[in-house]
Amino acid sequence: MPINLLERLNERRKRILQMIRNVADEADEESDTGKLVELTEGLRATEQLIGRLKSDLADAESLLNSEDPITTTNRKSAPLPESVYARERVAGRGYGSAIRSDFLLRAEKRGIRFAPVKGSIYSAAGKTVGIAVATERQLNRWFLGLPEGAFKAAVLLCQTKSGRTLEICLPEAFFERYGRQLSRSTGQIKFNVVNRSGNIFLTIPEMTPVDVDRYEGALAQLLQ
């Protein structure tokens, strides 16, 4: 029975991810933000259930395969299995859309509503904002890109391997100071974010890395 439930949950996760991809590809109306938020909540709940179920199954298998506790009183306890939710990452565009949608939900709860313009570009308080997403495929590094000339401010959502998402909110003033020095390629402005001993930097060609710690989580200052 648990195996059948796991298969059904996995199928549900695949369907939600496909729906997120479809909405993200066609996102050109304000109502699409609400759809993404709703789908993201469904994805989160499904993945949490999958994680708990897999963890329980792993614990059960470990117990059944262990030595008889009556005859092995000195045996050390086996470590608990790693959290499946932290270990298994949904790759690709659908997962990036889910991370972005999660941020949009948090922002709305704080009184800032982002309306979709096109792709990764949104509008809030009359200002265009690029919202880029990256996962930690290389340890302590994130590589992101946004279309050049399409935004005034930016949010770099950098998800760590542990599942935490850094929200680096770069206001218009940041781009007025550093915009010309940022890397460009194939019509995009490139961002190379680095975590060095807990401090967050943005590396810029021919410059000393810029400390962006003060911008992490600074949503209230983004639109100033």
C-alpha positions in Angstrom: 0.0 0.0 0.0 2.7 2.6 0.9 4.5 1.9 -2.4 1.3 2.5 -4.4 0.8 5.8 -2.5 4.4 6.8 -3.4 3.8 6.1 -7.1 0.6 8.1 -7.0 2.3 11.0 -5.3 5.2 11.0 -7.8 2.7 11.1 -10.7 0.9 14.0 -9.0 4.3 15.9 -8.7 5.0 15.3 -12.4 1.6 16.7 -13.3 2.0 19.8 -11.2 5.5 20.5 -12.6 4.2 20.2 -16.1 1.4 22.7 -15.3 3.9 25.1 -13.7 6.0 24.9 -16.9 2.9 25.6 -19.1 1.9 28.6 -17.0 5.5 29.9 -16.9 5.8 29.7 -20.7 2.5 31.6 -21.3 2.8 34.0 -18.3 1.7 37.4 -19.8 -1.2 38.3 -17.6 -1.4 39.3 -13.9 -3.7 36.4 -13.2 -0.9 33.9 -14.0 0.9 34.9 -10.8 -2.0 33.6 -8.8 -2.0 30.3 -10.7 1.8 29.9 -10.1 1.4 30.5 -6.4 -1.4 28.0 -6.2 0.5 25.4 -8.1 3.7 26.0 -6.1 1.7 25.4 -2.8 0.4 22.1 -4.3 4.0 21.1 -5.3 5.4 21.9 -1.9 2.7 19.9 -0.1 3.2 16.9 -2.5 7.0 16.9 -2.1 6.7 17.1 1.7 4.4 14.0 1.7 6.8 12.2 -0.7 9.7 13.0 1.6 7.9 11.8 4.8 6.7 8.6 3.1 10.1 7.8 1.7 11.8 8.5 5.0 9.3 6.1 6.8 9.9 3.4 4.2 13.7 3.8 4.5 13.5 3.5 8.3 11.3 0.5 8.0 13.6 -1.2 5.6 16.6 -0.4 7.8 14.9 -1.9 10.8 13.9 -5.1 9.0 17.4 -5.5 7.6 19.1 -4.9 10.9 20.6 -7.6 13.1 18.5 -9.1 15.8 18.7 -6.6 18.7 18.5 -9.5 21.2 21.8 -11.0 20.1 23.6 -7.8 19.2 23.4 -5.6 22.3 26.6 -3.8 21.4 25.7 -2.8 17.9 25.8 0.9 17.1 22.6 2.5 15.9 22.5 3.2 12.1 22.2 6.9 11.2 18.8 8.0 10.1 18.5 8.4 6.3 19.1 11.8 4.8 16.0 13.9 4.2 14.6 13.0 0.9 13.2 16.5 0.4 16.7 18.0 0.8 18.4 15.3 -1.3 16.1 15.1 -4.3 15.9 18.2 -6.4 13.5 18.7 -9.2 15.6 19.9 -12.0 14.7 22.2 -15.0 12.6 25.1 -15.8 9.6 23.9 -13.8 11.5 23.9 -10.6 12.9 27.4 -11.3 9.3 28.6 -11.8 8.3 27.1 -8.5 11.2 28.9 -6.7 10.1 32.2 -8.3 6.5 31.6 -7.5 7.4 30.9 -3.8 9.2 34.3 -3.7 6.2 36.1 -5.3 4.0 34.6 -2.6 6.3 35.8 0.2 6.5 39.3 -1.4 2.7 39.6 -1.7 2.4 38.7 2.0 4.7 41.7 2.7 2.6 44.0 0.6 4.5 44.0 -2.7 2.7 42.5 -5.7 4.7 41.7 -8.8 2.7 41.6 -12.1 4.2 39.5 -14.9 5.5 41.4 -17.9 7.3 38.8 -19.9 9.2 35.7 -18.9 11.5 36.6 -15.9 10.5 40.3 -16.1 7.8 41.7 -13.7 6.5 45.1 -12.7 5.9 46.5 -9.2 5.2 50.1 -8.1 5.7 51.2 -11.7 9.2 49.7 -11.9 10.4 46.8 -14.0 12.1 44.1 -12.0 14.0 41.1 -13.3 13.6 37.9 -11.2 16.3 35.4 -11.9 16.6 31.9 -10.4 19.5 29.5 -9.9 20.3 26.4 -7.8 23.6 25.6 -6.3 24.9 23.2 -9.0 28.5 24.3 -8.1 29.3 24.5 -4.4 28.7 28.1 -3.0 28.2 29.5 -6.6 25.2 30.6 -8.5 25.0 31.7 -12.2 22.1 33.8 -13.3 21.0 35.9 -16.3 18.4 38.5 -17.2 17.6 40.1 -20.5 19.6 43.2 -21.1 17.7 46.5 -21.1 14.5 44.9 -19.8 14.6 45.8 -16.1 15.6 48.6 -13.7 16.0 46.5 -10.5 16.6 42.8 -10.0 16.0 39.9 -7.5 18.5 37.0 -7.7 17.0 33.9 -6.1 19.9 31.6 -5.2 18.8 28.3 -3.7 21.3 26.4 -1.6 21.7 22.6 -1.5 19.9 22.7 1.9 16.8 24.2 0.3 17.2 27.7 1.6 16.7 30.5 -1.0 18.8 33.6 -0.8 16.9 36.7 -2.0 19.4 39.2 -3.3 17.4 42.4 -4.0 19.4 44.8 -6.2 17.8 48.2 -6.5 18.1 50.6 -9.4 20.9 52.5 -7.7 23.0 49.3 -7.8 22.8 49.1 -11.6 23.5 52.8 -11.9 26.8 52.2 -10.2 27.8 48.7 -11.5 25.6 48.1 -14.5 28.2 48.9 -17.2 30.7 46.6 -15.6 28.5 43.5 -15.4 29.1 40.7 -17.9 27.0 40.4 -21.0 26.4 37.5 -23.3 23.8 36.6 -26.0 21.6 39.6 -25.0 21.7 38.9 -21.3 23.3 40.5 -18.3 25.1 37.8 -16.3 25.4 37.5 -12.5 28.0 35.3 -10.8 27.1 35.0 -7.1 29.6 33.5 -4.6 29.3 32.6 -0.9 32.6 33.0 0.8 32.6 31.9 4.5 29.0 33.1 4.9 29.4 36.4 3.0 27.7 36.9 -0.3 29.6 38.5 -3.2 28.9 39.4 -6.8 31.9 38.9 -9.0 32.3 41.5 -11.7 35.0 41.4 -14.4 38.1 43.6 -13.7 36.7 44.6 -10.3 37.1 43.5 -6.7 34.1 41.2 -5.8 31.2 43.4 -4.6 29.8 42.5 -1.2 26.0 42.1 -1.6 25.2 40.9 1.9 23.2 44.1 2.6 20.9 43.3 -0.3 20.0 39.8 0.9 16.4 39.9 1.9 16.2 43.7 1.4 12.8 43.5 -0.4 11.6 46.8 1.2 14.5 48.7 -0.4 14.2 47.1 -3.8 11.8 49.6 -5.3 13.4 52.7 -3.9 
